[in-house]
C-alpha cells in the first residue's frame, strides 16, 4: 500500500495556507479485500485502516463544533473513532467483516 501524502505550504500576504493531499485508493482497496478475507477468528485483527486525511478531517470537524480540547490519540479521540466506525456511513474504513454471523470482534 502506497498511500502517499503530500503537504504544501503557501503564503498569501499575511495568510499562510497549508494543503495536504493523500492518495487513499490503495488503502481503501486493501480494506475491501480484508473485509472479504475468510478468517477463523477476528482476534488480533485490525478493525480499520483510516487514512490520515480522514482522521485529520474528523479532528477539525470536532474543533469546529467547539471541542477544542480534543487531542489526537487521546482516550476521547479513541471513543470518537469507535463511534464513527459504528456509523454505516464510515463502514468502508473497516477491515473486519461484521456481516459474519460468527463475528466476535470489535463491535460494541
Secondary structure as UniProt FT lines:
FT   STRAND          5..12
FT   TURN            13..14
FT   STRAND          15..22
FT   HELIX           25..36
FT   TURN            43..44
FT   HELIX           52..64
FT   TURN            65..66
FT   TURN            68..69
FT   TURN            72..73
FT   HELIX           75..86
FT   HELIX           88..93
FT   TURN            98..99
FT   TURN            101..102
//
